[in-house]
Amino acid sequence: MSAANPGATSPQTVHVPLGDRSYDISIGNGNLAEVGRWVTSLRKVTHVVLISDGNVAKYYQQPVEDAIAAEGIRVTSLGVPAGEQSKSVPTAQSLWEAALADRVDRKSTVVALGGGVVGDLAGFVAATMTRGLDFFQIPTSLLAQVDSSVGGKVGINLPSAKNIVGAFWQPKGVLIDTAVLKTLPRREYLSGLAEVIKYGVILDADFFAYLEANVQPMLNRDPAVLQKIIARSCELKAQVVAEDETETTGLRAILNYGHTFCHALETVSGYGEYLHGEAVSVGMLCASRLGEKLGVFDAESTQRQAKLLSALELPVATPKLSETAILSAMQRDKKVEHGKLRFIVPHAIGKVVLTPDVPSEMALAAWREGIEDESA
């Protein structure tokens, strides 16, 4: 640890093994300055389409643009409004047309600089422009660093369903700089911690216990703890993606623990009312209560999740919304098969199971029980 940078940590690499689509995730503190050399070390690049949003661009667009241009690469910088609403057909079309206007061709490369919205949107543009462009992920939110930037899921929303239009399009590399989290608004940062907790519940009981023991360092954004939880989250996701890249066996679906409830909440409440991680927090507890109702999970483990989520200042109560609308949104979830609801249900901390044919009334009861009693 250097005196010049007291938060410095030794960089780590997490490999995502996918045959000819394999790539590395480079995790460090202060490594954003190396982005130009990093890109050129992985691919021959002559033109980059750099996509970001207004919140991120004011801090990092110019440094990233300069670092890439310093390698002799032409850069087209395109911006989108911050927020979930940008994951839309009109925004994607505006990016296609702007890239085309600046002479994009089949050897151009897309670089996504931003959180999950930018990563999903830019990746979708890369997957569809000229039938597929190379792209790199530089996630700047915790949620994107531990989840959406890894695994190749890209896409946009329709007004009636989240992430329903998209593709599997793997990046050529992911660069994670924990130092950028210093400028991340507190609410956004806390939102990302929900996805970190998810990995402990679905795959790693020891990791979950580590999170329980390190609440204050996480709240303080301690660099060493951040690097550890980001690296472990990426390792766990890489393991799942390597075994089920395109969700054909059902294994990758476990990464959507809590997300059937979460996506319904986001859709019915209006995109943007809840940050994604906040909705994941509520959704995980709904799924946990569903596990109790199915007789495969215990109330004590549900309480462990609720206690940890609350300690990290994440929402745990279910809002009062139309149950008809919630059920309708859940029935449009990507995990629905032959019209039947399927949920990721916990059996123990560290183990979840994709469960078919869950009665809709049982799912709604798990939702309903999370609503706070205002008369109490």
Buried (B, 14 or more C-beta within 10 A) or exposed (E): EEEEEEBBBEBBEBEBEBEEBEBBBBBBBBBBBBBBEBBBEBEEBEBBBBBBBEBBBEBBBEEBBEBBBEBEBBBBBBBBEBBBBBBBEEBBEBBBEBBEEBEBEEEBBBBBBBBBBBBBBBBBBBBBBBEEBBBBBBBBBBBBBBBBBBBBBBBBBBEEBBBBBBBBBBBBBBBBBBBBBEEBEEEBBBBBBBBBBBBBBBBBBEBBBBBBEBBEBBBEBBBBBBBBBBBBBBBBBBBBBBEBBEBEEBBBBBBBBBBBBBBBBBBBBEBEEBBBBBBBBBBBBBBBBBBBBBEBBBEEBBEBBBEBBEBBBBBBBBBEBEBEEBBBBBBBBBBBEEEEBBBBBBBEBBBBBBBEEBEBEBBBBBBBBBEEEEEE
